[in-house]
Amino acid sequence: MRWASDMRGLDFSLGRSAIGLNPGVSALRRRVFDFTTGTMPPGAALSRAGSGLSFGASGGLGVSGANLARFDHDPATGVLLGLLIEPGATNIVPNSAPVVENLNISACTAANLALNALGVFPGVQVISDGSSWGRVRHAAEVGAGKTYAITCYLRAGTSGRARFVCSAGSSETVVAGPIGALANTRSDLGTCTSINELLLADGLTRRLRMVFDSTYSGAATFGLGMDSGVAGQTVIYLGMQVEEGAAASSFILNGNTPVARAADQLSLTGLSGRFDLTLDYAGGGTGTISGATVAPGYIVATTGRHLRRITAVPG
């Protein structure tokens, strides 16, 4: 009898009962592209016409240049989520990682810090002059009937509170309260829903996210304050992103004007033939592409943000 150790180099097939594949599928033709190692697997390529940010294992934000893959990590735990693949987006708020000189100051004082929070945010300390509505602000244009995903980075100051405001004249939409329990308290310009606060891995920085359904068109400001009428109390403001759509994406750094981040595009360069593709995403989501005719350069139509693996089975 010849044992498996004596049969190296022989091609053989395993049936459905052995490996769970369709009958007649050769185990040697099944291909797995694994994106959970932090490097691109052979036979896969990522393109993007510009730089992009992602979270590293230590909790900081890192910049990846054009056409370089971004392996994103959970900002709270540092766990690798997978290959980050996003559609294009534009941050309509200018000076998204601001200093005092970039901001409008209303009913408060502000001071520049040198925190280098998450590796990108210098930080601005916002100080109450005794007016609870005091804040620092960015100018932007919004449209009625549009939905915006808003991301704000901050740190708790001495007030223990925060006040996010979208305003136009005397009309305001406000999300405010104790940090950790912020709520939509006013909705003149539209409502804010899906409010989420996340304490990040450094134990200091918080990411506030929400969905803003605008009922107003025109010039507006987006700002953050300390929500305290006690003079001298503070909150630390780090940065803001406002982008069209309900899904928040990775942070986009910009200067005096809005900046777009190009879309990521994943292609397979080392596979040819007809395949059924199974795509596994972080969080347990999956997607399937049945009967794909694959040739070098085939563009994979992804549906999730964090891709963990692709399994290609001859179809």
C-alpha positions in Angstrom: 0.0 0.0 0.0 1.2 3.5 -0.8 0.6 6.2 1.8 -0.1 9.8 1.2 3.5 10.6 1.9 4.5 8.5 -1.1 2.0 10.3 -3.4 3.5 13.8 -3.6 2.9 15.5 -6.9 -0.1 13.5 -7.9 -3.3 15.4 -8.8 -6.4 14.1 -7.2 -10.0 15.3 -6.5 -12.0 15.1 -3.4 -15.7 14.6 -3.5 -18.5 16.7 -2.0 -18.5 14.6 1.2 -14.8 15.1 1.8 -14.4 18.9 1.5 -17.9 20.4 1.1 -17.4 21.5 -2.5 -19.6 20.7 -5.5 -19.1 17.2 -6.9 -16.1 17.0 -9.2 -14.4 20.2 -8.1 -10.7 19.8 -7.8 -9.3 20.8 -4.4 -6.3 22.1 -6.2 -8.3 24.6 -8.3 -10.1 26.1 -5.3 -8.5 29.5 -4.6 -8.6 31.6 -1.4 -7.5 35.2 -1.2 -6.9 36.0 2.4 -6.9 39.6 3.6 -6.6 38.9 7.3 -2.8 38.9 7.4 -2.3 42.7 6.8 -0.7 42.2 3.4 -2.1 41.8 -0.1 -2.3 38.1 -1.1 -0.7 37.0 -4.3 -3.0 37.4 -7.3 -4.9 40.4 -5.9 -4.3 44.2 -6.4 -5.7 47.4 -5.0 -6.0 50.7 -6.9 -7.0 54.1 -5.7 -6.3 57.5 -7.3 -5.1 59.2 -4.2 -4.3 58.7 -0.6 -6.6 57.5 2.2 -6.6 57.1 6.0 -7.2 54.0 8.1 -6.7 52.9 11.7 -3.6 51.0 12.7 -3.3 48.3 15.4 -2.1 50.9 18.0 -5.2 53.0 17.4 -3.7 55.8 15.4 -4.7 57.0 11.9 -2.2 56.3 9.1 -2.0 57.7 5.6 -1.7 55.2 2.7 -0.6 56.6 -0.6 -2.2 56.1 -4.0 -2.8 52.5 -5.0 -1.7 51.2 -1.6 -4.0 48.9 0.3 -5.4 50.0 3.6 -5.7 47.3 6.2 -8.1 48.8 8.7 -8.3 48.0 12.5 -11.1 48.5 15.0 -10.4 51.9 16.5 -11.5 50.8 20.0 -9.8 47.4 20.2 -7.0 47.4 17.6 -8.3 44.1 16.0 -7.6 43.8 12.3 -10.9 44.1 10.4 -9.6 43.4 6.9 -8.9 45.2 3.6 -10.7 48.5 3.6 -12.6 49.1 0.3 -14.8 52.2 0.0 -16.6 54.2 -2.6 -15.4 57.8 -3.3 -16.5 60.5 -0.8 -16.0 64.2 -0.2 -15.7 65.9 3.2 -17.6 69.1 2.6 -16.2 70.7 5.8 -13.0 72.6 5.2 -10.0 72.4 7.5 -11.2 69.1 8.9 -8.3 68.8 11.4 -8.4 72.5 12.4 -6.4 75.0 14.4 -8.0 78.1 15.9 -7.1 80.2 12.9 -9.3 78.0 10.7 -12.4 78.3 12.8 -15.2 80.8 13.4 -15.5 81.4 17.2 -18.9 82.1 18.7 -19.6 83.0 22.4 -16.4 81.3 23.7 -12.7 81.5 23.5 -10.4 78.9 21.9 -6.7 77.9 22.2 -4.5 75.8 20.1 -3.1 72.6 21.5 -0.3 70.3 20.3 -1.9 66.9 21.0 -1.2 65.1 17.7 -4.3 63.0 18.7 -4.5 59.8 16.7 -1.4 61.0 14.8 -3.3 63.7 12.9 -5.2 66.1 15.1 -3.5 69.0 16.8 -6.6 69.8 18.9 -8.4 73.0 19.9 -9.5 73.7 23.5 -12.9 75.4 23.5 -13.5 77.4 26.7 -16.9 78.7 27.9 -17.4 82.4 28.5 -20.6 81.6 30.4 -22.8 80.9 27.4 -23.8 77.3 27.0 -24.2 77.7 23.2 -20.6 78.8 22.6 -18.7 76.8 20.0 -16.1 76.8 17.2 -17.5 76.4 13.7 -16.8 75.4 10.1 -18.7 76.8 7.1 -20.3 74.5 4.6 -23.2 74.3 2.1 -26.0 71.8 2.6 -29.1 70.8 0.6 -32.7 70.1 1.6 -33.8 66.5 1.2 -30.2 65.3 1.4 -28.7 62.9 4.0 -25.3 63.5 5.5 -23.1 61.2 7.6 -21.3 63.3 10.3 -18.2 62.2 12.1 -16.7 64.4 14.9 -13.6 63.6 17.0 -13.3 65.1 20.5 -12.0 64.7 24.0 -13.8 65.4 27.2 -12.8 68.6 28.9 -13.7 69.9 32.3 -17.4 70.3 31.5 -17.9 66.6 30.8 -20.4 67.7 28.2 -20.5 68.5 24.4 -22.7 70.4 22.0 -22.7 69.7 18.3 -24.6 72.3 16.2 -25.6 72.7 12.6 -26.8 76.3 12.3 -28.0 78.8 9.7 -28.9 82.2 11.2 -31.0 81.6 14.3 -32.1 78.1 13.2 -30.2 75.2 14.7 -30.1 71.4 14.8 -28.4 70.4 18.1 -27.0 67.2 19.5 -26.0 67.8 23.1 -25.7 66.5 26.7 -23.3 64.6 28.9 -20.5 63.0 26.9 -21.5 59.4 26.5 -25.2 60.2 26.4 -25.6 62.8 23.6 -29.1 63.3 22.2 -30.8 65.3 19.4 -32.4 68.2 21.4 -33.3 70.6 18.5 -34.2 70.0 14.9 -34.8 73.3 13.1 -32.7 72.3 10.0 -33.4 68.6 10.1 -33.0 65.6 12.4 -30.0 63.7 13.7 -30.4 60.0 14.2 -28.2 56.9 14.7 -26.1 58.9 17.2 -23.1 56.8 18.2 -20.3 57.6 20.6 -17.2 55.4 20.7 -14.3 55.7 23.1 -11.2 54.9 21.1 -8.1 52.7 22.0 -6.1 55.6 23.5 -8.7 55.9 26.3 -9.1 59.7 25.6 -10.5 60.3 22.1 -14.1 59.9 21.3 -15.7 59.4 17.9 -19.2 60.9 17.5 -21.2 59.7 14.5 -24.7 60.5 13.4 -26.9 60.8 10.4 -28.3 64.2 9.5 -31.4 64.5 7.3 -31.4 68.1 6.2 -34.6 70.1 5.5 -32.6 73.2 4.7 -30.7 74.4 1.6 -27.9 77.0 1.7 -25.0 78.2 3.7 -24.6 76.6 7.2 -22.0 76.0 9.9 -21.1 72.9 11.7 -19.6 73.3 15.2 -18.7 71.9 18.5 -18.9 73.5 22.0 -18.8 72.6 25.7 -22.5 72.8 26.4 -21.8 74.6 29.6 -22.8 77.9 31.0 -20.0 77.8 33.6 -17.3 80.2 32.6 -13.9 78.5 32.1 -15.3 74.9 31.5 -13.9 73.2 28.4 -14.2 70.6 25.7 -11.4 69.6 23.3 -12.3 69.6 19.6 -10.2 67.6 17.2 -11.9 67.3 13.8 -15.0 66.9 11.7 -16.2 65.2 8.6 -19.6 65.8 6.8 -20.2 63.6 3.7 -23.3 62.9 1.6 -25.1 59.6 2.3 -26.0 57.7 5.4 -22.8 55.6 5.6 -19.8 57.2 7.3 -16.4 56.5 5.7 -12.8 56.9 6.6 -11.6 60.4 7.6 -10.6 62.8 4.9 -8.0 65.4 5.7 -8.3 68.7 3.8 -7.4 72.4 3.8 -9.3 75.5 3.0 -11.6 73.7 0.5 -13.5 70.4 0.5 -11.5 67.4 -0.6 -12.6 64.1 -2.2 -11.2 60.7 -1.5 -11.1 58.4 -4.6 -12.8 55.0 -4.6 -10.9 51.8 -3.8 -10.9 49.2 -6.5 -10.0 45.5 -6.0 -8.9 43.3 -8.9 -7.8 39.7 -9.3 -4.7 39.4 -11.4 -3.8 35.7 -10.9 -7.0 33.9 -11.8 -8.6 32.8 -15.1 -11.8 30.9 -15.9 -15.4 30.7 -14.7 -15.8 30.9 -10.9 -18.3 31.3 -8.2 -16.9 33.9 -5.7 -17.8 34.1 -2.1 -16.8 37.3 -0.3 -16.5 37.3 3.5 -16.6 40.6 5.4 -15.9 41.7 9.0 -18.9 41.2 11.2 -19.9 38.0 9.5 -21.5 39.4 6.3 -21.0 37.6 3.0 -21.6 38.2 -0.6 -21.7 35.9 -3.7 -20.9 36.4 -7.3 -22.0 33.4 -9.3 -20.6 32.3 -12.6 -18.1 35.1 -12.9 -15.9 35.0 -16.0 -12.5 35.9 -14.5 -9.4 37.0 -16.3 -6.3 38.9 -15.1 -7.5 42.4 -14.1 -11.1 41.3 -13.2 -12.7 43.9 -11.0 -14.4 42.5 -7.9 -17.7 44.1 -7.1 -17.6 44.4 -3.3 -20.6 45.3 -1.1 -18.9 45.7 2.3 -16.2 47.9 3.7 -13.9 45.4 5.3 -13.1 42.4 3.2 -11.6 39.4 4.9 -11.4 36.8 2.2 -12.5 35.7 -1.3 -13.0 32.1 -2.0 -13.1 31.2 -5.7 -14.6 27.8 -6.7 -14.8 26.8 -10.4 -18.4 27.2 -11.6 
